[in-house]
Amino acid sequence: MFDKKKIIYNRKRALKACDKKVNIFLNKLSEDAMQRLGIDKARSFSILEILPTSNAFVKTLEKEKIHCVVYKTFFSSEIKKDKKILTINHSNLSSIEDEKFDFCISFFPIFTGPDLAHALKSIQKVLKFNGKFLFLFFSAESCSELKSIFSNTFKTKAKEMFMPSPDILLLGNITNQLGYKNVVVDKTNFRITSNLPKEIWSFIRAIGASNCLLKRNKKAISRHNYNKLCKEIKLILSEDGKIINKISINYLIGTK
């Protein structure tokens, strides 16, 4: 369903992006994630971040003066190792000792059900006793009006075109079946404002959530269709002179 090479490309591009609006958004999510995981200044932690799209979470930890070591895994040898933070390039985490991490976190991982089960089994192995993981996914309601405009303009199914939204209840059931405790599914809503439609594309690219479907349309959009799309966006999504997109984030939390 998803193109793994495109997923890695999106993540690499997002890591290089410098978008102020995205940074503010990710900082808010990082602060929220710290609270949900129960990370505080009382002790030192070891943390694994899976498929990171930015350094926002690490920078938030540093700002809060949290004593921790953060490891990152991209599941791809194409990503070079960071000089300060250890990078792990394999999906089953087999080279990591058991019960190494206090927390595992991932912002917007793109998983099918079997992929998620595989990842959670690997995480279960490397989490310490009572260690926690937190995955943040886009919900089906994220940019639903924008996706509808895409669908009407290009006569295509746009549900998974960008910001793919897995069934969070199904993922919760998978997590329970794997033996995790205290599994919680939750949601938070955000409003993202833009002045122009092109700012929307920049936001989606900079957050690493652009189209990564295997059978995606790779043809360039004609000028006529692009103008038509922008006109519809301004007409339908504008409020008080601003373009508004509603983004919902689903949280999946579990304890080993």
C-alpha positions as CSV (number, residue, x, y, z in Angstrom):
1,M,0.0,0.0,0.0
2,F,2.8,2.5,1.0
3,D,6.0,3.1,-0.9
4,K,8.8,2.7,1.7
5,K,11.3,4.6,-0.4
6,K,8.9,7.6,-0.5
7,I,8.4,7.4,3.2
8,I,12.1,7.6,3.8
9,Y,12.4,10.4,1.2
10,N,9.6,12.4,3.0
11,R,11.3,12.0,6.3
12,K,14.7,13.1,5.0
13,R,13.1,16.1,3.3
14,A,11.2,17.0,6.5
15,L,14.4,16.8,8.6
16,K,16.0,19.4,6.3
17,A,12.9,21.7,6.3
18,C,12.8,25.0,8.1
19,D,9.1,25.9,8.5
20,K,8.2,28.1,11.5
21,K,4.6,27.0,11.6
22,V,5.6,23.3,11.5
23,N,8.2,23.9,14.3
24,I,5.5,25.5,16.5
25,F,3.1,22.7,15.9
26,L,5.7,20.0,16.6
27,N,6.9,21.8,19.8
28,K,3.3,21.7,21.1
29,L,3.0,18.0,20.3
30,S,6.4,17.3,21.9
31,E,5.4,19.1,25.1
32,D,2.1,17.1,25.1
33,A,4.0,13.9,24.5
34,M,6.3,14.5,27.5
35,Q,3.3,14.9,29.7
36,R,1.5,11.8,28.4
37,L,4.7,9.7,28.9
38,G,5.4,11.1,32.3
39,I,8.8,12.4,31.5
40,D,10.1,14.7,34.2
41,K,13.4,16.1,35.6
42,A,13.6,13.8,38.6
43,R,15.8,11.2,36.9
44,S,17.7,10.3,33.7
45,F,16.0,8.5,30.8
46,S,16.9,6.5,27.7
47,I,14.5,7.2,24.8
48,L,14.1,5.7,21.3
49,E,12.5,7.9,18.6
50,I,11.2,6.0,15.6
51,L,11.1,7.5,12.1
52,P,11.7,11.1,13.3
53,T,10.6,13.9,11.0
54,S,12.5,16.7,12.9
55,N,14.6,17.4,16.0
56,A,11.6,19.1,17.7
57,F,11.2,16.4,20.4
58,V,14.9,16.4,21.3
59,K,15.0,20.2,21.4
60,T,12.0,20.2,23.7
61,L,13.7,17.8,26.1
62,E,16.8,20.0,26.1
63,K,14.7,23.1,26.7
64,E,13.1,21.4,29.7
65,K,16.5,20.3,30.9
66,I,15.5,16.6,30.9
67,H,18.5,14.3,31.5
68,C,18.3,11.7,28.8
69,V,20.0,9.9,25.9
70,V,17.9,9.8,22.7
71,Y,18.4,7.2,20.0
72,K,16.8,7.4,16.6
73,T,15.9,4.7,14.1
74,F,14.9,5.3,10.5
75,F,14.8,1.7,9.3
76,S,17.1,2.7,6.4
77,S,20.8,2.8,5.9
78,E,20.3,5.9,3.6
79,I,20.2,8.1,6.7
80,K,23.6,9.1,7.9
81,K,24.4,8.8,11.6
82,D,24.0,12.0,13.7
83,K,27.2,13.1,15.3
84,K,25.5,13.7,18.7
85,I,22.7,11.1,18.7
86,L,23.0,7.4,17.9
87,T,21.1,6.4,14.8
88,I,19.9,2.8,14.4
89,N,19.2,1.6,10.9
90,H,17.2,-1.6,11.2
91,S,13.5,-2.4,11.8
92,N,13.7,-5.3,14.3
93,L,16.2,-3.5,16.7
94,S,18.0,-6.8,17.0
95,S,21.4,-5.3,17.8
96,I,20.0,-3.4,20.8
97,E,20.2,-5.1,24.2
98,D,16.9,-6.0,25.9
99,E,15.2,-3.6,28.2
100,K,17.3,-0.6,27.2
101,F,14.8,2.2,26.9
102,D,12.4,3.9,29.3
103,F,10.3,5.3,26.5
104,C,9.7,4.9,22.7
105,I,8.0,7.5,20.7
106,S,7.1,8.2,17.1
107,F,5.5,11.1,15.4
108,F,3.2,10.2,12.4
109,P,4.6,6.7,11.7
110,I,3.1,5.1,8.6
111,F,2.3,1.5,9.4
112,T,-0.1,-1.1,8.1
113,G,-1.5,-3.4,10.7
114,P,1.2,-6.1,10.2
115,D,3.9,-3.5,10.2
116,L,2.7,-2.0,13.4
117,A,2.6,-5.4,15.1
118,H,6.2,-6.1,14.0
119,A,7.3,-2.7,15.3
120,L,5.6,-3.1,18.6
121,K,7.1,-6.5,19.2
122,S,10.5,-5.0,18.6
123,I,9.8,-2.2,20.9
124,Q,8.5,-4.6,23.6
125,K,11.8,-6.3,23.5
126,V,13.9,-3.1,24.1
127,L,11.6,-1.4,26.6
128,K,12.4,-1.7,30.3
129,F,9.8,-3.1,32.7
130,N,6.9,-0.6,32.9
131,G,8.5,1.3,30.0
132,K,6.0,3.2,27.8
133,F,5.6,3.9,24.1
134,L,3.6,6.6,22.4
135,F,2.7,6.8,18.7
136,L,1.0,10.0,17.3
137,F,-1.1,9.4,14.2
138,F,-3.2,11.8,12.0
139,S,-6.8,10.9,12.5
140,A,-9.3,10.5,9.6
141,E,-10.7,13.9,10.4
142,S,-7.4,15.7,9.6
143,C,-7.8,18.1,6.7
144,S,-11.0,16.2,5.7
145,E,-12.4,19.2,3.9
146,L,-9.1,19.7,2.0
147,K,-9.1,16.1,1.0
148,S,-12.6,16.4,-0.2
149,I,-11.6,19.3,-2.4
150,F,-8.8,17.3,-3.9
151,S,-11.2,14.4,-4.5
152,N,-13.7,16.6,-6.3
153,T,-11.1,18.5,-8.3
154,F,-9.1,15.5,-9.5
155,K,-11.8,12.8,-9.4
156,T,-9.7,10.5,-7.3
157,K,-9.9,8.9,-3.8
158,A,-7.8,11.2,-1.6
159,K,-8.4,9.6,1.8
160,E,-4.8,8.3,2.1
161,M,-3.2,10.7,-0.4
162,F,-1.6,12.7,2.3
163,M,-1.6,12.5,6.1
164,P,-2.6,8.8,6.1
165,S,-4.9,7.9,8.9
166,P,-4.9,4.4,10.3
167,D,-7.9,2.9,12.2
168,I,-6.8,3.9,15.7
169,L,-9.2,1.4,17.4
170,L,-7.8,-1.4,15.4
171,L,-4.3,-0.4,16.3
172,G,-5.4,-0.3,20.0
173,N,-6.7,-3.8,19.7
174,I,-3.4,-5.0,18.1
175,T,-1.5,-3.4,21.0
176,N,-3.7,-5.1,23.6
177,Q,-3.3,-8.5,21.9
178,L,0.5,-8.1,22.0
179,G,0.3,-7.9,25.8
180,Y,0.8,-4.2,26.5
181,K,-0.8,-2.8,29.6
182,N,-2.8,0.4,30.2
183,V,-3.4,0.9,26.4
184,V,-5.0,4.3,25.8
185,V,-6.4,5.8,22.6
186,D,-6.9,9.6,22.7
187,K,-7.3,12.6,20.4
188,T,-6.4,16.3,20.3
189,N,-7.6,18.8,17.7
190,F,-5.6,21.7,16.2
191,R,-6.4,24.6,13.7
192,I,-3.7,25.4,11.2
193,T,-4.0,28.8,9.5
194,S,-2.5,29.8,6.1
195,N,-2.5,32.9,4.0
196,L,-2.2,31.1,0.6
197,P,-2.8,27.5,-0.6
198,K,0.9,27.1,-1.3
199,E,1.6,27.4,2.4
200,I,-0.5,24.3,2.9
201,W,1.7,22.2,0.6
202,S,4.8,23.5,2.4
203,F,3.3,22.5,5.8
204,I,2.5,19.0,4.6
205,R,5.9,18.5,3.1
206,A,7.8,20.0,6.0
207,I,5.9,17.6,8.4
208,G,6.8,14.6,6.3
209,A,3.2,13.7,5.5
210,S,2.9,14.1,1.7
211,N,1.7,11.4,-0.7
212,C,3.5,8.0,-0.2
213,L,1.0,5.6,-1.8
214,L,2.5,3.0,-4.0
215,K,0.0,3.7,-6.8
216,R,0.1,7.5,-6.4
217,N,-0.3,9.8,-9.4
218,K,3.1,11.1,-10.3
219,K,2.0,13.3,-13.1
220,A,2.4,17.1,-12.7
221,I,-0.8,19.0,-12.1
222,S,-1.9,21.2,-15.0
223,R,-2.0,25.0,-14.5
224,H,-5.8,24.9,-15.0
225,N,-6.4,22.2,-12.3
226,Y,-4.0,23.9,-9.9
227,N,-5.8,27.3,-10.3
228,K,-9.1,25.5,-9.9
229,L,-7.9,23.7,-6.7
230,C,-6.6,27.0,-5.2
231,K,-9.9,28.7,-6.0
232,E,-11.9,26.0,-4.3
233,I,-9.6,26.0,-1.2
234,K,-10.0,29.8,-0.8
235,L,-13.8,29.5,-1.3
236,I,-14.5,26.6,1.1
237,L,-11.8,26.9,3.8
238,S,-11.4,30.6,4.3
239,E,-12.5,32.2,7.6
240,D,-11.9,35.9,8.2
241,G,-9.4,36.1,5.4
242,K,-7.4,33.1,6.6
243,I,-7.4,29.5,5.2
244,I,-8.2,27.1,8.0
245,N,-7.3,23.4,8.1
246,K,-8.4,21.3,11.1
247,I,-5.9,18.7,12.1
248,S,-6.7,15.9,14.6
249,I,-4.0,13.8,16.2
250,N,-4.7,10.3,17.6
251,Y,-2.5,9.1,20.4
252,L,-1.7,5.4,21.0
253,I,-0.1,4.7,24.4
254,G,0.9,1.5,26.0
255,T,3.0,0.2,28.9
256,K,5.2,-2.9,28.8
